[in-house]
Amino acid sequence: MDEKTDSRKRTKTKEKGPLAQLMEYAGSYKRLTILGCTLSGISAAVGILTYLFVWVVARGVFRAMPALEGIGVLTRYGWYALTAAILSSAIYFAGLMCTHLAAFRTATNMRKRAAAHLLHVPLGFFNANLSGSIRKQIDDNAALTETLLAHNLPDAVGGIVTPVCGVLLLFLFDWRMGLTCLVPMLISFTFLMTMMGGMNATPEEIEERRKKGKIKAMDFYNDYQRSGERMSAEATEYVRGIPVVKVFQQTVHSFKGFKDAIDENSSLAAKYSLMCAQPYTWFTVVLNSSFMFLLPVGMIIIAGSGSGWEKLADLVFYIFFAPQLAFMMDRIMYVSNAFMDAHEATFKLKQILKEAPLADGQGTALPEDAANDIVFNNVTFSYEEGIHPAISNVSLTIPKGSTCALVGPSGGGKTTLARLIPRFFDVREGSVTIGGIDVRAMKESALMDMIAFVFQDAKLFKKSIRENIAAAKEGATEEEILSAAHAAQCDDILEKVPGGLNAVIGTKGVYLSGGEVQRIALARAILKDAPIVILDEASAFADPENEALIQKGFEALMKDKTVLMIAHRLSTVKNADRIFVLADGRVEEEGTHDELMERNGLYARMRADYEKAAAWKIGGAA
């Protein structure tokens, strides 16, 4: 056995099963789960008494035949049977109450744990993972565990207690009939294992089976679950793109990714169903045909017995009790299915929790002046290991109090480089420093306090305009909020919407244009009053009127700040103190506007193309 295989096996051995992981999420509610399962087991044991009392009655009747005098005393056993049945149901109900409470709390804790972890992952994680996929991994997969803990787990305990106690009864009356009852259970169990084979396989083991052509049912099931995530993510993107589809009169096939995801999900579901069809059919047929085994065996035993009526009473008991064993086996099958869902849920949640959180700096030192120089020192960054770097060995300095711009062809690394400052991602090599201190050595909260980031596609909460602006500063006064709104040129917005600052965005007709949304976001950044400002082409989608107002807002935001602009419209960077031209993740040129134009390099060519595009008119060039 090679070292790699041995290490993999050791890792797999140490890994906790899905149930153990769920109990960790349950916390103090773990006791309720145990109590509920215990009550379910007691319920199953009490339920068996019902059949025992029925057997007593049947035996008494058969013994007294043909004369039935004196069997009135057996009536009390009928009442015992009824009492046992009612008591069993009541105990089972109490057990389910406990397991339901524990199940809901466990699912809630799973969601809370994942959400809390997401607060500490690099912000770039949300760029790389679609919101629909994240939602399914957290919300839907947590919900999958509720059925297991609320119903299937206590049923499994009952499903174990019933056969264990039942076996004692089966062999107590007539071991031959008892053994006959167990035969269909054992046969059906083999079919059950066929359907559940490969449930806890690792991705490496599944891939190895694929290469050998030995695919198991659970391999299809695992693929089916993953295709569901892709379909959920693609569905989210499809809904967002419906306006484009309607405007251009396209069909659903315009979203090939969504259609492919649906087709893949459907195909995998069909393959899994077809693979399980034959074993499930045999499982059901064999499990529910115990009477076919019992009747011939019972008749032979009765015919060869000197006490035929008593053996007939035994046969009646077995005929009534055997279906209960089948019922419990059916429950165990559903428990196995629920365990597969739980395994998938815990696996997916673990994938999120494995995402390395942003390491919070342990250093207490901060720049004396937060608006100090920002320095990129031999910075290299790639989104995935082994992929061509998005940023390659970049060194540049943004002096204190200056306004610098990043320009360049699309995909050149401008946004990626800027997002390394607030640690959307951490550099692979090199360092980013503010005032000589590595951003990775700073407390995350302290770093965030130093930076205001105005995104290209600003997002507002479905809350009042006041709350959207005040999100930048805890405890902001009314005067500070109004002052920030005024500086961001939002006066006309507050005048036109009913309620002014109290207007809730997205309700009662309060809908803002892209430029207006950007101005509200700008007011939020102004209120924060951070010494470092990063502008990711914040006016790119604004109309000329809104752009003019946004530019005025920039003046208030950028005053006495260290500013880094990501620019696509080259007209906005002409007066920048320093312009850095990025291409293929490298700094190709740097200097002022005039210096770069004199070099007649990439910047000059981009500027010429920009002016040509700006001068274009319908019907031909100007």
C-alpha positions as CSV (number, residue, x, y, z in Angstrom):
1,M,0.0,0.0,0.0
2,D,1.5,3.3,-1.0
3,E,1.8,6.3,1.4
4,K,-0.8,8.4,-0.4
5,T,-3.4,5.6,-0.2
6,D,-2.6,4.9,3.5
7,S,-2.9,8.6,4.3
8,R,-6.2,8.8,2.6
9,K,-7.5,5.8,4.5
10,R,-6.4,7.3,7.8
11,T,-8.1,10.6,7.0
12,K,-11.3,8.8,6.1
13,T,-11.2,6.8,9.3
14,K,-10.8,9.9,11.5
15,E,-13.6,11.8,9.7
16,K,-16.9,11.9,11.7
17,G,-20.0,10.5,10.2
18,P,-23.0,12.8,9.3
19,L,-24.9,11.9,12.4
20,A,-22.0,12.7,14.7
21,Q,-21.6,16.0,12.9
22,L,-25.3,16.8,13.2
23,M,-25.2,16.1,16.9
24,E,-22.4,18.7,17.2
25,Y,-24.6,21.3,15.5
26,A,-27.5,20.3,17.8
27,G,-25.6,21.6,20.8
28,S,-27.7,21.3,24.0
29,Y,-30.6,20.0,21.9
30,K,-28.7,16.8,21.4
31,R,-30.3,15.6,24.7
32,L,-33.8,16.1,23.2
33,T,-32.8,14.0,20.2
34,I,-31.6,11.2,22.4
35,L,-34.7,11.5,24.6
36,G,-37.0,11.4,21.5
37,C,-35.2,8.4,20.1
38,T,-35.4,6.6,23.5
39,L,-39.2,7.3,23.7
40,S,-39.5,5.9,20.1
41,G,-37.8,2.7,21.2
42,I,-40.0,2.4,24.3
43,S,-43.0,3.0,22.0
44,A,-41.9,0.2,19.7
45,A,-41.5,-2.2,22.7
46,V,-44.9,-1.3,24.2
47,G,-46.4,-1.7,20.7
48,I,-45.3,-5.3,20.6
49,L,-47.4,-6.0,23.7
50,T,-50.4,-5.4,21.6
51,Y,-49.6,-8.4,19.4
52,L,-48.7,-10.5,22.5
53,F,-52.1,-9.8,24.0
54,V,-53.8,-10.6,20.8
55,W,-52.0,-13.9,20.6
56,V,-53.1,-14.7,24.2
57,V,-56.7,-14.1,23.2
58,A,-56.3,-16.2,20.0
59,R,-54.7,-19.1,21.8
60,G,-57.5,-19.0,24.5
61,V,-60.2,-19.1,21.8
62,F,-58.6,-21.9,19.9
63,R,-58.0,-24.0,23.0
64,A,-61.7,-23.6,24.1
65,M,-63.0,-24.6,20.7
66,P,-65.5,-26.0,19.9
67,A,-67.0,-25.1,23.3
68,L,-66.5,-21.4,24.0
69,E,-67.7,-21.3,27.6
70,G,-65.4,-19.5,29.9
71,I,-63.5,-17.4,27.3
72,G,-65.1,-14.2,28.7
73,V,-62.0,-13.9,31.0
74,L,-60.0,-13.2,27.8
75,T,-61.8,-9.9,27.3
76,R,-59.4,-8.1,29.7
77,Y,-56.6,-9.1,27.4
78,G,-58.4,-7.3,24.6
79,W,-58.5,-4.2,26.7
80,Y,-54.8,-4.7,27.5
81,A,-54.1,-4.8,23.8
82,L,-56.0,-1.6,23.2
83,T,-54.3,0.1,26.1
84,A,-50.9,-0.9,24.8
85,A,-51.7,0.4,21.3
86,I,-52.8,3.8,22.7
87,L,-49.9,4.0,25.1
88,S,-47.5,3.2,22.3
89,S,-48.9,6.0,20.1
90,A,-48.8,8.5,23.0
91,I,-45.1,7.7,23.8
92,Y,-44.3,7.9,20.1
93,F,-46.0,11.3,19.8
94,A,-44.0,12.6,22.8
95,G,-40.8,11.3,21.2
96,L,-41.6,13.1,17.9
97,M,-42.2,16.3,19.7
98,C,-38.7,16.1,21.2
99,T,-37.0,15.2,17.9
100,H,-38.8,17.9,16.0
101,L,-37.7,20.6,18.4
102,A,-34.1,19.3,18.2
103,A,-34.3,19.0,14.3
104,F,-35.4,22.5,13.8
105,R,-32.8,23.9,16.2
106,T,-30.1,21.8,14.5
107,A,-31.0,23.1,11.0
108,T,-31.0,26.6,12.4
109,N,-27.6,26.2,14.0
110,M,-26.2,24.8,10.7
111,R,-27.5,27.9,8.9
112,K,-26.1,30.2,11.6
113,R,-22.8,28.5,11.6
114,A,-22.4,28.8,7.8
115,A,-23.6,32.4,7.8
116,A,-21.3,33.4,10.6
117,H,-18.4,31.8,8.8
118,L,-19.2,33.6,5.6
119,L,-18.8,36.9,7.5
120,H,-15.1,36.1,7.8
121,V,-14.2,34.7,4.4
122,P,-12.5,36.9,1.9
123,L,-15.0,39.1,0.1
124,G,-13.7,37.8,-3.2
125,F,-15.4,34.4,-2.3
126,F,-18.7,35.9,-3.2
127,N,-17.4,36.9,-6.7
128,A,-16.3,33.3,-7.4
129,N,-19.5,31.6,-6.0
130,L,-22.9,32.4,-7.4
131,S,-25.5,33.4,-4.9
132,G,-28.0,30.7,-5.9
133,S,-25.4,28.0,-5.3
134,I,-24.5,29.4,-1.8
135,R,-28.1,29.6,-0.9
136,K,-28.8,26.0,-1.8
137,Q,-25.7,24.8,0.0
138,I,-26.8,26.6,3.2
139,D,-30.5,26.7,3.3
140,D,-31.7,23.7,1.2
141,N,-29.1,21.3,2.6
142,A,-29.8,22.3,6.2
143,A,-33.5,21.6,5.5
144,L,-32.6,18.1,4.3
145,T,-31.4,17.2,7.8
146,E,-34.8,18.0,9.4
147,T,-36.6,14.9,8.1
148,L,-33.7,12.7,9.3
149,L,-33.7,14.0,12.9
150,A,-37.4,14.7,13.3
151,H,-38.8,11.5,11.8
152,N,-36.3,9.0,10.4
153,L,-33.9,8.7,13.3
154,P,-36.6,7.9,15.9
155,D,-38.2,5.6,13.4
156,A,-34.8,3.9,12.9
157,V,-34.6,3.3,16.7
158,G,-38.1,1.8,16.6
159,G,-37.1,-0.2,13.5
160,I,-34.2,-1.7,15.5
161,V,-36.1,-2.3,18.7
162,T,-39.1,-4.0,17.0
163,P,-37.0,-6.7,15.3
164,V,-34.8,-7.3,18.4
165,C,-37.8,-7.7,20.7
166,G,-39.7,-9.4,18.0
167,V,-37.0,-12.0,17.4
168,L,-37.5,-13.1,21.1
169,L,-41.2,-13.5,20.5
170,L,-40.6,-15.1,17.1
171,F,-38.5,-17.9,18.6
172,L,-40.5,-18.0,21.8
173,F,-43.6,-19.6,20.3
174,D,-42.2,-21.6,17.4
175,W,-38.7,-21.2,16.2
176,R,-39.5,-22.6,12.8
177,M,-42.1,-20.0,12.0
178,G,-39.9,-17.4,13.6
179,L,-37.0,-18.3,11.3
180,T,-39.4,-18.3,8.3
181,C,-40.4,-14.7,9.1
182,L,-36.7,-13.6,9.1
183,V,-36.0,-15.1,5.7
184,P,-37.8,-12.3,3.6
185,M,-36.2,-9.7,5.9
186,L,-32.7,-11.0,5.2
187,I,-33.3,-11.2,1.4
188,S,-34.8,-7.7,1.2
189,F,-31.9,-6.3,3.2
190,T,-29.5,-7.5,0.5
191,F,-31.5,-5.5,-2.1
192,L,-31.5,-2.5,0.2
193,M,-27.7,-2.6,0.4
194,T,-27.5,-2.7,-3.4
195,M,-29.4,0.6,-3.6
196,M,-27.3,2.2,-0.9
197,G,-23.9,1.0,-1.9
198,G,-21.1,3.5,-2.0
199,M,-22.9,6.1,0.2
200,N,-19.9,7.3,2.1
201,A,-17.4,7.1,-0.8
202,T,-14.9,9.9,-1.2
203,P,-14.7,11.9,-4.5
204,E,-11.4,10.0,-5.2
205,E,-13.1,6.6,-4.8
206,I,-16.0,7.7,-7.0
207,E,-13.6,8.8,-9.7
208,E,-11.7,5.6,-9.4
209,R,-14.9,3.6,-9.9
210,R,-15.8,5.7,-12.9
211,K,-12.5,4.8,-14.6
212,K,-13.1,1.1,-13.9
213,G,-16.7,1.3,-15.1
214,K,-18.1,0.1,-11.8
215,I,-20.6,2.9,-11.1
216,K,-22.8,2.5,-8.1
217,A,-26.2,3.9,-7.4
218,M,-24.9,6.4,-4.9
219,D,-22.5,7.8,-7.5
220,F,-25.5,8.9,-9.5
221,Y,-27.1,10.2,-6.4
222,N,-24.1,12.3,-5.5
223,D,-23.8,13.7,-9.0
224,Y,-27.6,14.4,-8.9
225,Q,-27.2,16.5,-5.7
226,R,-24.3,18.5,-7.3
227,S,-26.3,19.1,-10.5
228,G,-29.1,20.5,-8.3
229,E,-26.7,23.2,-7.0
230,R,-25.7,24.1,-10.5
231,M,-29.3,24.2,-11.6
232,S,-30.2,26.5,-8.6
233,A,-27.3,28.9,-9.5
234,E,-28.3,28.9,-13.2
235,A,-31.9,29.5,-12.3
236,T,-30.9,32.6,-10.3
237,E,-29.0,34.0,-13.3
238,Y,-31.9,33.1,-15.6
239,V,-34.4,35.1,-13.6
240,R,-32.0,38.1,-13.5
241,G,-31.7,37.9,-17.3
242,I,-35.4,37.7,-18.1
243,P,-35.6,41.4,-19.1
244,V,-32.9,40.8,-21.8
245,V,-34.8,37.7,-23.0
246,K,-38.1,39.7,-23.3
247,V,-36.5,42.7,-24.9
248,F,-34.7,40.7,-27.6
249,Q,-37.6,38.1,-28.0
250,Q,-35.3,35.2,-27.2
251,T,-36.4,31.8,-26.0
252,V,-35.3,29.8,-23.0
253,H,-32.6,28.3,-25.1
254,S,-30.8,31.7,-25.0
255,F,-29.8,30.5,-21.5
256,K,-28.0,27.4,-22.6
257,G,-26.3,27.0,-19.3
258,F,-29.7,26.8,-17.5
259,K,-31.1,24.4,-20.0
260,D,-28.0,22.2,-19.8
261,A,-28.3,22.2,-16.0
262,I,-31.9,21.1,-16.2
263,D,-31.1,18.4,-18.7
264,E,-28.2,17.1,-16.6
265,N,-30.3,17.0,-13.5
266,S,-33.1,15.2,-15.3
267,S,-30.7,12.7,-16.8
268,L,-29.0,11.9,-13.5
269,A,-32.3,11.5,-11.7
270,A,-33.5,9.1,-14.4
271,K,-30.3,7.1,-14.2
272,Y,-30.4,6.8,-10.4
273,S,-34.1,5.8,-10.6
274,L,-33.5,3.2,-13.3
275,M,-30.5,1.8,-11.4
276,C,-32.7,1.4,-8.2
277,A,-35.8,0.3,-10.0
278,Q,-35.1,-3.5,-10.1
279,P,-33.6,-3.8,-6.5
280,Y,-36.4,-1.7,-5.1
281,T,-39.1,-3.8,-6.8
282,W,-37.6,-7.0,-5.4
283,F,-37.1,-5.3,-2.0
284,T,-40.8,-4.4,-1.9
285,V,-42.1,-7.8,-3.3
286,V,-40.0,-10.0,-1.0
287,L,-40.6,-7.8,2.1
288,N,-44.4,-7.9,1.7
289,S,-44.6,-11.6,0.8
290,S,-43.8,-13.0,4.3
291,F,-47.2,-14.7,4.3
292,M,-46.2,-16.7,1.2
293,F,-43.4,-18.2,3.3
294,L,-45.4,-18.6,6.4
295,L,-48.5,-20.3,5.1
296,P,-46.9,-23.5,3.7
297,V,-44.5,-23.8,6.6
298,G,-47.3,-23.1,9.1
299,M,-49.6,-25.7,7.5
300,I,-46.9,-28.4,7.6
301,I,-46.2,-27.7,11.2
302,I,-49.9,-27.7,12.2
303,A,-50.5,-31.0,10.2
304,G,-47.6,-32.7,12.1
305,S,-48.5,-31.3,15.5
306,G,-50.6,-33.0,18.2
307,S,-51.9,-29.6,19.4
308,G,-53.1,-28.2,16.1
309,W,-55.2,-25.4,17.6
310,E,-52.3,-24.0,19.6
311,K,-50.1,-24.0,16.5
312,L,-52.8,-22.3,14.5
313,A,-52.9,-19.6,17.2
314,D,-49.1,-19.3,16.8
315,L,-49.6,-19.0,13.0
316,V,-52.2,-16.3,13.4
317,F,-49.7,-14.3,15.6
318,Y,-46.9,-14.6,13.0
319,I,-49.2,-13.6,10.2
320,F,-50.2,-10.5,12.1
321,F,-46.7,-9.7,13.4
322,A,-44.6,-10.3,10.2
323,P,-46.0,-7.3,8.4
324,Q,-44.8,-5.1,11.3
325,L,-41.3,-6.4,10.6
326,A,-41.7,-5.5,7.0
327,F,-43.0,-2.1,8.0
328,M,-39.9,-1.5,10.1
329,M,-37.6,-2.6,7.2
330,D,-39.4,-0.1,5.1
331,R,-38.6,2.6,7.7
332,I,-35.0,1.6,7.7
333,M,-34.9,2.1,3.9
334,Y,-36.2,5.7,4.3
335,V,-33.7,6.2,7.1
336,S,-30.9,5.2,4.7
337,N,-32.2,7.7,2.2
338,A,-32.3,10.4,4.8
339,F,-28.8,9.5,5.8
340,M,-27.7,10.1,2.2
341,D,-29.3,13.5,2.3
342,A,-27.7,14.3,5.7
343,H,-24.3,13.1,4.4
344,E,-24.7,15.5,1.4
345,A,-25.8,18.4,3.7
346,T,-22.9,18.0,6.1
347,F,-20.5,17.6,3.2
348,K,-21.6,20.8,1.5
349,L,-21.6,22.7,4.7
350,K,-18.2,21.4,5.5
351,Q,-17.0,22.7,2.0
352,I,-18.1,26.2,3.0
353,L,-16.5,25.9,6.5
354,K,-13.3,24.7,4.8
355,E,-13.1,28.0,3.0
356,A,-10.2,29.7,4.7
357,P,-11.4,32.7,6.7
358,L,-9.6,36.0,6.3
359,A,-6.8,35.8,8.8
360,D,-7.3,38.7,11.2
361,G,-4.1,40.6,11.8
362,Q,-2.7,40.2,15.2
363,G,-0.6,43.4,15.1
364,T,-1.8,46.4,17.1
365,A,0.3,49.0,15.2
366,L,-1.6,51.3,12.8
367,P,-0.2,54.0,10.5
368,E,0.1,57.3,12.3
369,D,-1.7,58.8,9.4
370,A,-4.1,56.3,7.7
371,A,-4.0,58.4,4.6
372,N,-0.3,57.5,4.2
373,D,1.3,55.9,1.2
374,I,-0.2,52.7,-0.2
375,V,2.6,50.5,-1.6
376,F,2.3,47.4,-3.7
377,N,5.6,45.5,-3.4
378,N,6.2,42.7,-6.0
379,V,2.6,41.6,-5.7
380,T,1.5,38.4,-7.5
381,F,-2.0,37.1,-7.2
382,S,-4.0,34.3,-9.0
383,Y,-7.6,33.2,-8.3
384,E,-6.7,29.5,-8.4
385,E,-3.5,27.6,-7.9
386,G,-1.8,26.8,-11.1
387,I,-3.9,29.3,-13.2
388,H,-2.2,32.2,-15.0
389,P,-1.7,35.0,-12.5
390,A,-4.3,37.9,-12.6
391,I,-1.6,40.1,-11.1
392,S,2.1,39.4,-11.8
393,N,5.0,41.0,-9.9
394,V,3.4,44.5,-9.6
395,S,5.2,47.2,-7.7
396,L,3.7,50.7,-7.5
397,T,3.2,53.5,-4.9
398,I,0.1,55.6,-4.3
399,P,1.4,58.6,-2.4
400,K,-0.4,60.1,0.6
401,G,-3.1,62.6,-0.4
402,S,-2.8,61.9,-4.1
403,T,-5.3,60.8,-6.7
404,C,-4.1,57.9,-8.8
405,A,-5.8,56.0,-11.5
406,L,-5.7,52.5,-12.9
407,V,-6.5,52.1,-16.6
408,G,-6.0,49.5,-19.2
409,P,-7.7,46.9,-21.4
410,S,-10.5,44.9,-20.0
411,G,-9.2,41.9,-17.9
412,G,-5.9,43.6,-17.3
413,G,-6.2,43.3,-13.5
414,K,-7.3,46.8,-12.5
415,T,-10.2,45.8,-10.2
416,T,-8.3,42.8,-8.8
417,L,-5.3,45.0,-7.9
418,A,-7.6,47.6,-6.2
419,R,-9.4,44.9,-4.2
420,L,-6.2,43.6,-2.7
421,I,-6.0,46.8,-0.6
422,P,-9.2,46.1,1.5
423,R,-8.3,42.4,1.4
424,F,-11.1,41.0,-0.8
425,F,-8.3,38.6,-1.5
426,D,-4.8,38.2,0.0
427,V,-1.7,38.3,-2.2
428,R,0.1,35.1,-3.1
429,E,3.4,36.8,-3.1
430,G,4.7,40.2,-2.1
431,S,2.8,42.6,0.1
432,V,0.4,45.5,0.2
433,T,1.2,48.1,2.8
434,I,-0.4,51.3,4.2
435,G,2.0,53.6,5.9
436,G,4.6,50.8,5.9
437,I,2.3,48.3,7.6
438,D,1.2,45.2,5.8
439,V,-2.6,45.1,5.5
440,R,-2.5,41.4,6.6
441,A,-1.1,42.5,9.9
442,M,-3.9,44.9,10.6
443,K,-7.1,44.1,12.4
444,E,-9.9,43.6,9.8
445,S,-12.1,46.1,11.5
446,A,-9.4,48.7,11.6
447,L,-8.5,48.2,8.0
448,M,-12.2,48.5,7.0
449,D,-12.5,51.8,8.9
450,M,-9.7,53.2,6.8
451,I,-11.2,52.5,3.4
452,A,-14.3,53.6,1.6
453,F,-15.0,51.5,-1.5
454,V,-17.5,52.8,-4.1
455,F,-18.4,49.9,-6.4
456,Q,-19.3,50.1,-10.1
457,D,-22.7,48.3,-9.4
458,A,-23.8,49.9,-6.1
459,K,-26.1,47.9,-3.9
460,L,-28.7,49.3,-1.6
461,F,-30.7,47.5,1.1
462,K,-34.5,47.4,1.0
463,K,-34.6,49.9,3.8
464,S,-35.1,53.6,4.2
465,I,-32.7,56.0,2.5
466,R,-31.7,57.1,6.0
467,E,-30.7,53.6,7.0
468,N,-28.9,53.0,3.7
469,I,-26.7,56.1,4.3
470,A,-26.3,55.5,8.0
471,A,-25.0,52.0,7.4
472,A,-21.6,53.6,7.0
473,K,-21.4,55.0,10.5
474,E,-22.9,53.6,13.6
475,G,-24.8,56.2,15.6
476,A,-24.8,58.8,12.8
477,T,-26.8,61.9,13.7
478,E,-29.6,63.3,11.5
479,E,-27.4,66.3,10.7
480,E,-24.5,64.1,9.6
481,I,-26.8,62.0,7.3
482,L,-28.4,65.1,5.7
483,S,-24.9,66.7,5.2
484,A,-23.6,63.6,3.5
485,A,-26.7,63.4,1.3
486,H,-26.3,67.1,0.4
487,A,-22.6,66.6,-0.4
488,A,-23.5,63.6,-2.7
489,Q,-26.0,65.8,-4.6
490,C,-29.0,63.8,-3.3
491,D,-31.2,66.8,-2.6
492,D,-33.4,66.3,-5.6
493,I,-33.9,62.6,-4.7
494,L,-35.1,63.4,-1.2
495,E,-37.5,66.1,-2.6
496,K,-39.1,63.8,-5.2
497,V,-39.6,60.6,-3.1
498,P,-42.5,60.6,-0.6
499,G,-41.1,60.7,2.9
500,G,-37.6,61.9,2.0
501,L,-35.0,60.1,4.2
502,N,-37.8,57.8,5.5
503,A,-38.7,56.5,2.0
504,V,-38.1,52.8,1.8
505,I,-36.3,51.8,-1.4
506,G,-38.3,49.3,-3.5
507,T,-41.7,49.9,-1.9
508,K,-44.7,52.2,-2.6
509,G,-43.3,53.4,-5.9
510,V,-39.9,54.4,-4.4
511,Y,-37.6,53.1,-7.2
512,L,-34.3,54.9,-8.1
513,S,-32.4,55.0,-11.3
514,G,-28.9,53.6,-11.6
515,G,-27.4,57.1,-11.2
516,E,-29.6,57.9,-8.2
517,V,-28.6,54.6,-6.5
518,Q,-25.0,55.5,-7.1
519,R,-25.5,58.9,-5.5
520,I,-27.0,57.3,-2.4
521,A,-24.1,54.9,-2.2
522,L,-21.8,57.9,-2.6
523,A,-23.5,59.6,0.4
524,R,-22.8,56.5,2.4
525,A,-19.1,56.7,1.5
526,I,-19.0,60.4,2.3
527,L,-20.5,59.8,5.7
528,K,-17.9,57.1,6.5
529,D,-15.2,59.8,6.0
530,A,-12.5,57.2,5.5
531,P,-9.0,58.5,4.7
532,I,-8.6,56.1,1.7
533,V,-11.1,56.0,-1.1
534,I,-11.3,53.4,-3.9
535,L,-13.6,54.2,-6.8
536,D,-14.4,51.3,-9.1
537,E,-15.6,53.4,-12.1
538,A,-18.5,54.6,-10.0
539,S,-20.1,56.7,-12.7
540,A,-19.8,54.1,-15.5
541,F,-23.6,53.4,-15.8
542,A,-24.9,57.0,-15.1
543,D,-26.6,59.2,-17.7
544,P,-24.9,62.6,-18.4
545,E,-27.0,64.5,-15.9
546,N,-26.4,62.0,-13.1
547,E,-22.7,61.7,-14.0
548,A,-22.3,65.5,-13.6
549,L,-23.9,65.3,-10.1
550,I,-21.8,62.3,-9.2
551,Q,-18.6,64.1,-10.2
552,K,-19.6,66.9,-7.9
553,G,-20.1,64.3,-5.1
554,F,-16.6,62.9,-5.9
555,E,-15.1,66.3,-5.1
556,A,-16.6,66.2,-1.6
557,L,-15.6,62.6,-1.1
558,M,-12.0,62.9,-2.4
559,K,-11.1,66.1,-0.5
560,D,-7.9,65.5,1.5
561,K,-8.0,61.7,0.8
562,T,-5.7,59.2,-0.7
563,V,-7.7,58.1,-3.8
564,L,-7.4,55.2,-6.2
565,M,-9.7,55.3,-9.3
566,I,-10.4,52.4,-11.6
567,A,-11.3,54.1,-14.8
568,H,-12.8,52.9,-18.1
569,R,-13.8,56.4,-19.2
570,L,-10.4,58.0,-19.8
571,S,-11.8,61.5,-19.6
572,T,-12.2,61.0,-15.8
573,V,-8.4,60.5,-15.2
574,K,-6.9,63.3,-17.1
575,N,-6.2,65.3,-14.0
576,A,-5.0,62.4,-11.9
577,D,-1.7,62.9,-10.1
578,R,-0.5,59.5,-11.4
579,I,-1.9,57.0,-13.9
580,F,-0.9,53.4,-14.0
581,V,-1.6,51.4,-17.2
582,L,-2.2,47.7,-16.5
583,A,-2.2,45.0,-19.2
584,D,-2.1,41.2,-18.6
585,G,-1.7,41.8,-14.8
586,R,1.4,43.9,-15.2
587,V,2.1,47.7,-15.1
588,E,3.0,48.6,-18.7
589,E,3.2,52.4,-18.2
590,E,2.9,55.0,-15.5
591,G,3.0,58.8,-15.3
592,T,0.8,61.8,-15.7
593,H,-1.6,62.2,-18.6
594,D,0.8,64.5,-20.5
595,E,3.8,62.2,-19.9
596,L,1.9,59.1,-21.1
597,M,0.6,60.9,-24.2
598,E,4.2,62.0,-25.1
599,R,5.3,58.3,-24.9
600,N,2.8,57.4,-27.6
601,G,2.4,53.9,-26.0
602,L,-0.6,51.9,-24.9
603,Y,-2.2,54.8,-23.0
604,A,-2.0,57.0,-26.0
605,R,-3.5,54.4,-28.2
606,M,-6.3,53.8,-25.7
607,R,-7.0,57.5,-25.5
608,A,-7.2,57.8,-29.3
609,D,-9.7,54.9,-29.4
610,Y,-11.7,56.5,-26.6
611,E,-11.9,59.9,-28.4
612,K,-12.8,58.2,-31.6
613,A,-15.7,56.3,-29.9
614,A,-16.8,59.4,-28.1
615,A,-17.0,61.3,-31.4
616,W,-19.0,58.6,-33.2
617,K,-22.5,59.5,-34.3
618,I,-25.3,57.6,-35.9
619,G,-24.8,57.7,-39.6
620,G,-21.0,57.8,-39.5
621,A,-18.1,59.4,-37.7
622,A,-18.1,63.0,-36.8
